[in-house]
Amino acid sequence: MRKIIAATFVSLDGVMQAPGGPEEDPVGGFRFGGWTFHYFDEVAGAAIDELFSKPFALLLGRRTYDIFAAYWPYQKDQIADAFNPATKYVATHRPDSLTWQNTHSLGPDVVARLRQLKQEDGPDLLIQGSGNLIQTLLANGLIDEIRLMIFPLLLGKGKRLFGDNAMAAAFKLIKSQTSSTGVIMATYERGGEIKTGSFATEQPSEAELERRKNWK
């Protein structure tokens, strides 16, 4: 069974928009494109190398596909060498315009197609960027592993990794490290259902009972 892995750069306030450069995604008047640039060191670079060291297929939303297809086929480096020959699956309403080599549309029912792909043999499905697609996958409980690179800055407005529609689930931290510039690299995998408890006393005060009544 194949896993779906979401690997994402994210700010402390959860923004994932345009980490690579000012022209990457200025939608909504976003002013801070390229916010990851000055934080990379050898540790962060090694984490990126490790991410792409195993076979993978790319899972992309249409905006990220367009960004990647206009860039990676024209580069000559280790990431390009991994991305260009990899199979790409794209969520799009315009399948006829997919021109990057080895690219396939996910079709009209993205969720059903991904459930099918997960059951097939093949490399894991790696999400890069693709904020809108990530929201769909989180809402349907399809992401098996989340690899975050958390950068020490607040961006305010911008497209966020986690919205309000994610399916509730527990995750467990399986690996973490910190770069010299304060980037936290954390890998989480699914950890079952959410378990709740209470620190409240067995005999709440009259004030507490009144508060509960008023908040219902």
C-alpha positions in Angstrom: 0.0 0.0 0.0 1.3 3.4 -1.0 1.4 6.3 1.5 0.5 9.9 0.7 3.2 12.2 2.2 2.7 15.9 2.5 6.1 17.7 2.7 5.6 21.4 3.4 7.4 24.6 4.3 5.3 26.5 6.8 5.7 29.6 9.0 4.9 29.7 12.7 1.4 31.0 11.9 0.8 28.3 9.4 1.3 30.1 6.1 2.7 28.0 3.3 2.3 30.4 0.3 5.2 31.2 -2.0 8.2 30.0 0.0 10.5 30.0 -3.1 10.4 33.5 -4.5 8.5 36.8 -5.0 7.0 35.7 -8.4 6.0 32.2 -7.2 2.4 32.9 -6.0 1.5 36.6 -5.4 -2.2 35.8 -5.3 -4.1 37.9 -2.7 -1.4 40.5 -2.7 1.0 38.2 -0.8 4.2 40.3 -0.2 6.7 37.8 1.3 7.4 35.4 -1.5 10.8 33.7 -1.0 10.5 33.8 2.8 12.5 30.5 3.2 15.6 31.7 1.3 17.8 33.0 4.1 17.1 30.1 6.5 18.7 27.2 4.6 21.9 25.6 6.0 23.6 22.2 5.6 21.1 20.6 8.0 18.1 21.8 6.1 19.6 21.0 2.8 20.4 17.4 4.0 16.7 17.0 5.1 15.6 18.0 1.5 18.1 15.5 0.0 16.8 12.8 2.3 13.2 13.5 1.3 14.0 13.0 -2.4 16.4 10.1 -1.9 13.8 7.4 -2.2 11.6 6.7 -5.2 8.4 8.8 -5.2 5.6 10.0 -7.5 4.6 13.7 -7.3 1.1 14.6 -6.3 0.3 18.2 -7.3 -2.5 20.7 -7.4 -2.8 22.6 -10.7 -1.2 25.9 -9.5 1.9 24.0 -8.1 2.0 21.9 -11.3 2.2 25.1 -13.4 4.9 26.6 -11.2 7.0 23.4 -11.4 6.4 22.7 -15.1 7.7 26.2 -15.9 10.8 25.7 -13.8 12.1 22.2 -13.2 12.4 20.9 -16.9 14.8 23.8 -17.5 17.1 23.1 -14.5 20.1 20.8 -14.0 20.5 19.7 -10.4 19.7 16.9 -8.1 16.1 18.0 -7.5 15.5 18.4 -11.3 17.0 14.9 -11.8 14.4 13.5 -9.4 11.4 15.5 -10.4 11.6 15.4 -14.2 11.5 11.6 -14.7 9.1 11.0 -11.8 5.4 10.2 -12.4 3.2 13.2 -11.7 -0.5 13.1 -10.7 -2.3 16.4 -11.0 -5.7 17.6 -9.8 -6.9 19.7 -12.8 -9.9 20.6 -14.8 -7.6 21.0 -17.9 -6.0 17.6 -18.4 -5.2 18.3 -22.1 -2.8 21.1 -21.1 -0.5 18.9 -19.0 2.8 18.9 -21.0 5.5 18.0 -18.4 6.8 14.5 -19.1 5.1 11.6 -17.2 2.2 13.7 -16.0 -1.3 12.3 -15.5 -4.6 13.9 -14.6 -6.3 12.5 -11.4 -9.6 12.8 -13.3 -13.0 14.2 -12.2 -13.1 12.4 -8.8 -9.7 13.2 -7.2 -10.5 11.5 -3.8 -11.7 8.2 -5.4 -8.6 8.1 -7.7 -6.3 8.7 -4.8 -7.9 6.0 -2.8 -7.3 3.7 -5.8 -3.7 4.8 -6.2 -3.0 4.1 -2.6 -4.0 0.5 -3.0 -1.8 -0.1 -6.0 1.9 -1.1 -6.0 4.4 1.8 -6.6 6.3 4.5 -4.8 4.8 6.7 -2.2 2.9 9.8 -3.4 4.7 13.0 -2.4 2.8 16.3 -2.2 4.8 19.5 -2.8 3.0 22.8 -2.3 -0.5 22.3 -3.5 -2.4 24.0 -0.7 -5.9 23.6 -2.1 -5.3 19.9 -2.8 -3.9 19.4 0.7 -7.2 20.8 2.1 -9.1 18.2 0.1 -6.9 15.4 1.3 -7.0 16.5 5.0 -10.8 16.7 4.8 -10.9 13.1 3.6 -8.2 11.7 5.9 -6.0 10.7 3.0 -2.6 12.0 4.2 -0.6 9.4 6.0 2.5 11.4 6.9 3.3 15.1 7.3 6.8 16.4 7.0 7.0 20.0 8.1 9.9 22.5 7.9 8.7 25.1 10.4 10.4 28.5 9.9 10.8 31.0 12.7 8.8 33.9 11.3 5.2 35.2 11.2 3.8 36.0 7.8 0.3 37.2 8.8 -1.9 36.9 5.7 -1.4 34.1 3.2 -2.5 30.6 2.2 -2.4 28.3 5.2 -1.6 24.6 5.6 -4.4 23.8 7.9 -8.0 25.1 7.4 -11.2 24.3 9.3 -12.2 21.2 7.4 -9.5 18.7 8.2 -10.7 15.4 9.5 -9.9 15.1 13.2 -7.0 12.7 13.8 -4.1 12.1 16.1 -0.5 12.1 14.8 2.7 11.0 16.4 6.1 12.6 16.0 8.6 10.1 14.6 11.5 12.3 13.9 12.7 15.9 14.5 15.8 18.1 14.2 16.6 21.7 14.2 18.8 23.7 11.8 21.4 26.4 12.8 18.9 29.0 11.7 16.1 27.8 13.9 14.1 25.8 11.3 12.4 22.8 13.0 12.1 19.7 10.8 9.4 17.4 12.1 7.9 14.2 10.7 4.5 13.0 11.9 2.6 9.9 11.0 -1.0 8.9 11.8 -1.5 7.9 15.4 -5.1 6.7 15.6 -8.1 8.4 17.0 -8.1 11.5 19.2 -8.4 10.7 22.9 -9.8 13.3 25.3 -9.7 13.7 29.0 -10.3 16.3 31.7 -8.3 18.1 34.3 -11.5 19.4 36.0 -12.3 18.4 39.5 -15.0 15.8 40.2 -17.1 18.4 42.2 -17.1 21.6 40.2 -17.9 24.9 41.9 -21.2 26.7 41.6 -19.4 29.3 39.5 -18.1 26.6 37.2 -21.6 25.1 36.8 -23.0 28.5 36.0 -20.3 29.0 33.4 -21.0 25.8 31.7 -24.7 26.6 31.7 -24.1 30.0 30.1 -21.7 28.6 27.4 -24.0 25.9 26.1 
